[in-house]
């Protein structure tokens, strides 16, 4: 009897495995701001913009403060990132970090970010040669493929 019970449980577990694997885990978020969220969706309004429209664009915090400036758009492992200058008040940039594009949002014409300056400072530093520069004349939605 125990043998049949064990076989039945094993069969049920094996039958449920595809359903478990298909579960949507895209809402999982990381507490570490230097790690991209599992949900890779980028704001559709942002994806309509061209790389040249984003370069030099200021990034504003939740309280409306100017926090950073986009230096470039890059790709790594098929994900888009913004290289941002968190020291943009000085003409010479010595602190560029990489921010997943899914962290940025358009609010009207302003580019916003729901992070503190301290969290920005803790992001991964941009490393030349590690990321592929995104080039092209079309909107990001066409260039991200």
C-alpha positions, -999 to 999 in steps of 0.1 A, spaced: 0 0 0 28 24 9 44 16 -24 13 26 -44 10 58 -23 46 67 -31 41 60 -68 9 80 -69 26 110 -52 56 108 -75 33 107 -106 13 137 -93 46 156 -87 58 148 -122 25 158 -137 26 192 -119 62 200 -129 53 217 -163 27 238 -146 51 249 -120 78 257 -146 53 278 -165 44 299 -135 49 337 -141 77 349 -118 80 383 -136 68 403 -106 98 392 -85 118 422 -74 153 424 -59 161 444 -28 195 451 -43 192 481 -66 224 471 -85 206 440 -98 180 443 -126 145 432 -116 133 399 -132 106 419 -150 126 433 -180 98 454 -194 109 489 -202 85 519 -202 68 519 -236 72 557 -238 109 553 -233 112 526 -260 98 551 -285 128 574 -281 160 573 -301 194 568 -285 203 604 -295 172 617 -277 183 600 -245 219 610 -245 224 641 -223 189 637 -209 186 645 -172 172 620 -148 149 632 -119 142 616 -86 109 609 -70 110 643 -53 118 662 -86 155 666 -79 179 663 -108 199 632 -100 220 622 -130 224 624 -168 224 598 -195 258 594 -212 250 565 -235 227 535 -241 244 501 -240 235 464 -243 247 434 -223 232 399 -224 204 412 -246 193 438 -220 194 475 -224 212 498 -199 218 535 -196 253 546 -187 246 575 -164 268 601 -149 260 605 -113 285 633 -109 270 654 -137 272 687 -118 309 687 -126 320 689 -163 345 661 -159 327 628 -153 345 604 -130 316 584 -118 296 566 -145 274 537 -135 252 513 -154 214 513 -148 189 489 -164 165 508 -186 136 491 -169 143 513 -138 136 545 -158 101 559 -165 88 588 -186 66 613 -167 55 638 -194 88 649 -209 109 641 -178 129 609 -173 123 597 -137 139 572 -114 126 558 -81 160 555 -64 180 576 -39 213 592 -48 230 567 -24 215 538 -43 227 553 -75 262 556 -62 260 519 -53 253 507 -89 278 488 -109 305 510 -124 305 513 -162 333 493 -177 344 501 -213 345 470 -234 321 450 -213 290 465 -228 280 469 -265 271 505 -275 236 506 -290 238 524 -324 211 532 -349 187 558 -359 154 541 -350 135 540 -317 149 517 -289 121 493 -296 136 485 -330 172 485 -317 166 462 -287 160 431 -308 
